[in-house]
């Protein structure tokens, strides 16, 4: 089979039992390092009856993402006003960003927002910036997925763990998560660069799990810097000096929720 990022011929990389009953065959691209499940025929079953979640880091991860993505947007795209979060899950990230004044909209074909005032995205519209956190590893054709996201926004900020240099074979690396059977695509930095070249954009990465595709140059150093709270505070200070300040959407969202409830009451017989 050909690499789903750079089209180079792939090579067998190992096997692993997924969903405790199917043998998954993995392939690796010798050119860009991309790893994938060869024929993930079990995906429909994996999503129809998901295993209990072991993602105990969900809340901390979303708070960290909000802390980093807000300053990243303000630093590189301060005029951006409309944002799409694809694969938004329970809506926590969208709620956090709206609390901070970023007009994010939620979309997830497999999830349901559980937080109040999380507006759904109109997928027929375009946005200034799109995000997709912990989505890449779920998609069988990552290049087509990335292209579809970039058709909706010229900037994509996304997360997925990069394949480590060693201990990366099936059964050695935790990110395969065979119990769920849902992780099937695994990115390297070389694969990210190959993908960026294919779509005609620049790539940036913190070297671990947060990445950017955009026309503008975003430095790897800044992505790493924004892991630290003092750099996050510095960006907010700098934006205020430049007159850029975002107003929280908490009150406006609460009013929208109440208005929606009243409209439903009037419409009910």
Backbone torsions as a table, in degrees:
resi	resn	phi	psi	omega
1	UNK	NA	157.9	179.9
2	UNK	-95.0	150.5	178.0
3	UNK	-60.9	135.7	-178.9
4	UNK	-80.4	0.1	175.3
5	UNK	-110.9	-47.2	-172.9
6	UNK	-119.7	-2.5	176.5
7	UNK	73.7	7.6	176.0
8	UNK	-73.9	153.3	177.0
9	UNK	-63.1	136.8	-179.5
10	UNK	-98.0	163.8	-177.4
11	UNK	-128.0	149.7	177.4
12	UNK	-56.9	141.4	-174.5
13	UNK	-128.2	-12.8	179.3
14	UNK	145.2	176.4	-179.4
15	UNK	-131.0	158.4	179.7
16	UNK	-158.2	143.6	176.8
17	UNK	-84.4	125.1	178.8
18	UNK	-112.1	153.1	-177.4
19	UNK	52.0	22.8	177.7
20	UNK	61.9	17.4	-179.1
21	UNK	-153.2	-16.8	-178.3
22	UNK	-111.1	143.2	176.1
23	UNK	-91.2	118.7	178.2
24	UNK	-97.5	131.3	177.2
25	UNK	-102.9	126.9	-176.5
26	UNK	-107.6	144.7	177.6
27	UNK	-120.8	150.0	178.2
28	UNK	-127.8	139.4	177.3
29	UNK	-87.7	119.9	179.3
30	UNK	-71.2	-15.9	-178.7
31	UNK	-83.1	-49.8	-175.6
32	UNK	-116.6	-5.9	176.2
33	UNK	84.7	-2.2	179.4
34	UNK	-58.7	138.1	179.2
35	UNK	-122.2	140.0	178.7
36	UNK	-152.3	159.2	170.3
37	UNK	-74.1	133.0	-171.9
38	UNK	-64.8	-48.6	-178.3
39	UNK	-143.7	84.9	-175.8
40	UNK	-76.3	68.1	-176.2
41	UNK	-67.9	-13.1	-175.3
42	UNK	-89.7	0.4	-171.8
43	UNK	-59.4	-42.7	-178.9
44	UNK	-58.4	-41.9	177.8
45	UNK	-67.7	-38.7	-178.7
46	UNK	-62.0	-35.8	-179.4
47	UNK	-89.7	-23.7	179.5
48	UNK	-72.4	-35.6	-178.6
49	UNK	-134.7	70.6	-176.6
50	UNK	-64.4	147.8	176.3
51	UNK	-72.5	158.5	177.8
52	UNK	-55.1	139.5	-175.7
53	UNK	-66.8	134.1	173.2
54	UNK	-108.9	13.0	-175.7
55	UNK	-82.3	74.9	-179.0
56	UNK	-74.4	-12.6	-179.6
57	UNK	-93.1	10.5	-173.8
58	UNK	-58.2	-48.1	-176.2
59	UNK	-66.5	-49.0	179.5
60	UNK	-59.8	-41.5	-179.2
61	UNK	-63.3	-42.0	-179.2
62	UNK	-68.8	-37.1	175.9
63	UNK	-64.5	-44.0	178.8
64	UNK	-62.8	-41.6	178.5
65	UNK	-62.0	-44.3	178.9
66	UNK	-61.9	-39.9	179.5
67	UNK	-63.6	-33.0	-176.2
68	UNK	-91.6	-39.9	-173.6
69	UNK	-71.9	-37.7	178.3
70	UNK	-56.3	-56.6	177.4
71	UNK	-61.3	-34.6	178.4
72	UNK	-61.9	-44.6	177.8
73	UNK	-63.4	-47.5	-177.2
74	UNK	-64.1	-34.5	-177.8
75	UNK	-72.4	-39.0	-172.9
76	UNK	-108.0	-26.7	-178.7
77	UNK	-136.0	61.3	-173.6
78	UNK	-64.6	-20.3	179.5
79	UNK	-88.0	-4.7	-178.7
80	UNK	-64.1	136.1	-177.3
81	UNK	-124.9	-27.4	-174.9
82	UNK	-118.5	129.0	-172.9
83	UNK	-131.5	143.0	178.0
84	UNK	-118.6	128.7	171.1
85	UNK	-109.4	108.7	-178.3
86	UNK	-93.0	136.7	-177.0
87	UNK	72.7	39.2	-171.3
88	UNK	-73.5	-2.4	175.2
89	UNK	57.7	-124.0	-176.7
90	UNK	-82.4	-1.9	176.0
91	UNK	88.7	6.3	-176.4
92	UNK	-62.6	-45.4	-179.2
93	UNK	-61.6	-43.5	179.5
94	UNK	-61.2	-43.2	179.4
95	UNK	-62.7	-43.8	179.0
96	UNK	-61.0	-42.7	-178.1
97	UNK	-71.0	-37.0	176.8
98	UNK	-67.1	-36.4	174.8
99	UNK	-57.0	-31.0	-176.3
100	UNK	-95.4	3.2	173.1
101	UNK	98.7	13.7	178.7
102	UNK	-104.1	122.8	-174.4
103	UNK	-78.6	72.0	178.6
104	UNK	-83.1	144.2	173.7
105	UNK	-118.5	148.3	-171.6
106	UNK	-103.3	141.6	169.9
107	UNK	-149.5	134.9	175.4
108	UNK	-161.6	114.0	-179.3
109	UNK	-67.5	-14.2	-177.5
110	UNK	-116.2	-1.7	-173.8
111	UNK	-120.6	174.6	177.3
112	UNK	-138.4	127.8	178.3
113	UNK	-70.0	133.3	-178.9
114	UNK	-110.3	-2.8	-179.8
115	UNK	-100.2	141.8	-175.9
116	UNK	-65.5	145.6	172.5
117	UNK	69.7	32.2	176.3
118	UNK	-100.8	102.7	-176.1
119	UNK	-75.8	142.8	177.9
120	UNK	-79.2	145.8	-179.8
121	UNK	-80.8	144.0	169.3
122	UNK	-88.5	108.7	-173.9
123	UNK	-76.5	-1.2	173.5
124	UNK	-90.0	-7.3	179.7
125	UNK	-98.5	167.8	175.3
126	UNK	-108.4	161.3	-174.8
127	UNK	-133.8	165.8	179.4
128	UNK	-80.4	-38.2	-179.9
129	UNK	-142.0	138.0	174.3
130	UNK	-117.2	147.6	174.0
131	UNK	-124.6	152.2	177.4
132	UNK	-152.2	96.0	-174.5
133	UNK	-99.1	129.0	-179.2
134	UNK	55.7	45.1	178.5
135	UNK	-115.5	-41.0	-174.1
136	UNK	-49.8	-44.0	-175.0
137	UNK	-68.9	-9.8	-179.0
138	UNK	-94.5	-13.9	-168.8
139	UNK	-98.3	135.5	-179.7
140	UNK	-69.4	-31.0	-178.0
141	UNK	-124.6	82.3	-172.5
142	UNK	-63.8	-33.0	-179.5
143	UNK	-65.7	-43.3	177.6
144	UNK	-64.6	-38.0	178.5
145	UNK	-62.6	-47.5	-179.8
146	UNK	-61.5	-42.2	179.2
147	UNK	-62.5	-38.7	178.7
148	UNK	-67.4	-34.6	177.5
149	UNK	-69.5	-41.0	-179.2
150	UNK	-71.5	-17.8	173.2
151	UNK	-72.3	-19.2	-179.4
152	UNK	-100.0	-19.4	-179.4
153	UNK	-157.2	142.8	-178.9
154	UNK	-78.4	-8.0	-179.9
155	UNK	-127.8	131.6	176.1
156	UNK	-125.2	122.1	173.4
157	UNK	-109.1	123.2	-176.7
158	UNK	-143.8	163.1	178.7
159	UNK	-126.8	142.2	168.5
160	UNK	-168.8	142.1	-179.1
161	UNK	-69.9	137.2	176.7
162	UNK	-79.1	143.3	177.9
163	UNK	-60.7	125.9	-179.5
164	UNK	-70.3	160.5	-177.7
165	UNK	-68.4	-28.9	178.5
166	UNK	-137.8	165.6	-177.6
167	UNK	59.8	39.7	-171.6
168	UNK	-112.4	2.3	-178.8
169	UNK	-79.6	159.9	176.4
170	UNK	-53.5	129.9	-177.0
171	UNK	95.4	-14.0	-179.3
172	UNK	-104.2	-28.6	-172.8
173	UNK	-112.3	131.8	-174.1
174	UNK	-62.8	-24.7	-169.5
175	UNK	-73.3	-10.7	176.0
176	UNK	-66.7	-31.6	177.8
177	UNK	42.8	63.0	-175.5
178	UNK	-64.5	-22.9	-179.4
179	UNK	-60.9	-34.2	-178.7
180	UNK	-90.6	-28.9	-178.7
181	UNK	71.8	11.2	-173.4
182	UNK	-99.0	-19.0	179.4
183	UNK	-90.0	115.4	-173.1
184	UNK	-133.0	-8.2	-178.4
185	UNK	-130.5	130.9	-172.3
186	UNK	-133.8	126.3	-169.0
187	UNK	-100.0	148.5	168.7
188	UNK	-117.4	169.7	176.6
189	UNK	-65.1	-38.4	177.3
190	UNK	-63.7	-37.1	176.6
191	UNK	-66.0	-38.0	176.5
192	UNK	-62.2	-43.4	179.2
193	UNK	-65.5	-39.5	177.8
194	UNK	-64.0	-39.8	178.5
195	UNK	-64.7	-43.3	179.0
196	UNK	-60.8	-41.9	179.6
197	UNK	-63.0	-39.7	-179.5
198	UNK	-63.1	-37.8	-176.5
199	UNK	-97.3	1.8	175.4
200	UNK	73.3	33.3	-179.3
201	UNK	-126.3	173.7	175.3
202	UNK	-94.7	147.9	179.2
203	UNK	-115.0	145.1	172.6
204	UNK	-138.8	151.2	-179.3
205	UNK	-153.1	147.7	174.1
206	UNK	-83.0	1.7	178.3
207	UNK	85.2	-0.1	-178.4
208	UNK	-128.3	-63.3	-174.5
209	UNK	-152.0	-9.7	-179.8
210	UNK	-108.5	130.5	-171.5
211	UNK	-139.4	158.0	-179.4
212	UNK	-136.7	138.1	168.0
213	UNK	-121.0	124.0	-177.1
214	UNK	-162.6	166.1	173.7
215	UNK	-72.7	-35.9	-178.8
216	UNK	-75.4	152.4	176.4
217	UNK	-80.9	121.5	174.1
218	UNK	-116.4	124.6	-175.2
219	UNK	-80.9	144.5	174.1
220	UNK	-58.3	-36.6	-178.4
221	UNK	-60.1	-41.2	-179.4
222	UNK	-68.3	-36.0	176.7
223	UNK	-62.5	-37.8	178.1
224	UNK	-72.8	-39.1	179.3
225	UNK	-59.2	-39.1	-174.4
226	UNK	-74.1	2.6	167.8
227	UNK	-71.1	-21.9	-171.7
228	UNK	-100.2	136.4	-173.6
229	UNK	-64.4	-31.8	-177.4
230	UNK	-70.8	-30.1	174.8
231	UNK	-73.5	-35.9	175.5
232	UNK	-61.0	-44.5	178.8
233	UNK	-64.9	-37.6	180.0
234	UNK	-62.6	-42.5	179.5
235	UNK	-63.7	-43.2	178.7
236	UNK	-61.8	-41.1	177.4
237	UNK	-62.8	-45.0	-178.6
238	UNK	-63.7	-39.3	179.1
239	UNK	-66.2	-39.6	176.9
240	UNK	-63.3	-38.9	177.3
241	UNK	-60.4	-32.0	-178.9
242	UNK	-90.4	2.2	177.8
243	UNK	82.7	15.0	179.1
244	UNK	-97.9	114.0	179.4
245	UNK	-142.5	129.2	-179.9
246	UNK	-99.6	139.9	-178.0
247	UNK	-100.7	134.4	-178.2
248	UNK	-56.9	147.6	178.6
249	UNK	-103.9	13.7	-177.0
250	UNK	-58.8	-53.2	-176.5
251	UNK	-65.9	-43.2	-179.6
252	UNK	-62.6	-38.9	178.8
253	UNK	-68.3	-38.4	177.7
254	UNK	-62.3	-42.2	178.0
255	UNK	-63.6	-38.0	178.7
256	UNK	-66.0	-38.1	178.1
257	UNK	-64.2	-45.5	179.7
258	UNK	-63.8	-43.0	178.9
259	UNK	-61.8	-39.0	178.2
260	UNK	-65.4	-40.9	178.4
261	UNK	-63.5	-42.7	180.0
262	UNK	-66.3	-37.5	177.9
263	UNK	-64.8	-39.2	178.4
264	UNK	-66.2	-38.4	179.6
265	UNK	-64.2	-41.5	179.0
266	UNK	-67.0	-34.0	-177.2
267	UNK	-77.9	-22.7	-178.0
268	UNK	-74.3	144.6	-177.6
269	UNK	-69.1	NA	NA
